[in-house]
Amino acid sequence: MPEQNESPFDRPGRLEALRRRLLGERTQTDLIPVDLTGRISAGDEAGKFVRVEELSGPAPSYLILLAHDQEFTHGCGDYWVEDFPALERFFAEGAWVVDWFG
């Protein structure tokens, strides 16, 4: 979570993602929400559910949770990435298309 006076765009990678959006360079990986659940509809791990959680620290890192079910009780696994650009690369490398729903 950002500090109370911190802009969400101060976090690594967020300003670059905003710049790309403003210039029309928007990609699927610019749309990676934190603390929402989605289902991977295409790419590696298609059919699984995914959730990204931001871990607190001086520079936020991210935990990517995967499971066979929406409640994250069966076939669970996780990955860790060091920052938002690494999170974007992770999604791009897996060619994930995610339908986010809550």
N, C-alpha and C positions, 0 to 999 in steps of 0.2 A: 504494500500500500504506500502511496506517496505521503510525504510529510504534509501537514495541514497547509502550509504556505507554498508547497512545491507544485509547479505546473506539471500535468501529466506528460507534457512534451519535453520536460527536462530529463526524462529517463532515456537511457541509451536506445537509439533506433527510432524513437517516436517522432522526433523532429524530421528525420530523413523520410519516414513514411508519410508524414504530412506534406513535405515538399513534393514527393512523387505524386500524391493525390492532386495537389494544386496544379501541377504541370500535366496532369492527365496520364501519368505513368502508373496508374493504379493496377495492382495485381491481386490475385486471390490471397496471397500471404499478407497483404496489408490489412486484411480483415480478420486477424486472429484476436478474438476477444478473450479476456481473462475472466475466470470464474463463471463461464457458461459451459453447458454440455452440448455436444454436437455428435452427429453420426457421420463417419467417414463414408462418403458415397462413391469415391473413386480414388485410385492410387493404392499404394501399399497399405495394408491393414483395412481395406474396404470392408464395411459391414460392422466394424467395431465402433464403440463410443469413445469419445475423447473429451478431456477437460484440461484446461491449462490453469495452473495456479501460480501466482507470483509469490516468490519467497522474499521476505524482507531482508534488508541488508543495506550497506552503503551504496552498492550498485545492485539493483534487483536481479535475481536469477529466476528461472521458471522451471516448474515441474509439470511434465506432460503425462497425464494419467490415461491409460487405455483399459478397456474392458469389453467383454462380450455382451454385457447388459447395461442398461441405462442407470442402474443403481450402483454400479461398480462393485459387484459382489462375486462375479464369475470371470475367470480368465483374465485377471487383473495384471497389469504391469505398469512400469513408469520409466520415464527418461528425464534427465536433467540437462538443461542448457544454461550457459553462463550469462546471457543477456538477450535483449529483444532481437538484435540482428541474427543471433544464433538460432533463436526460435523461428524466425522467418526462413532461415536456411533449412532447418529441420523439416518444416512443412513442405518446402519446395523440393527437397531431396526425395521425400516420400510421394511427391506428386499428389498430395492430399487435396481433395475437394470435400469440404465439410459443410453439412447442413446444420447450422447452429439453431438451437431451439430453447435453450434455457438451462 
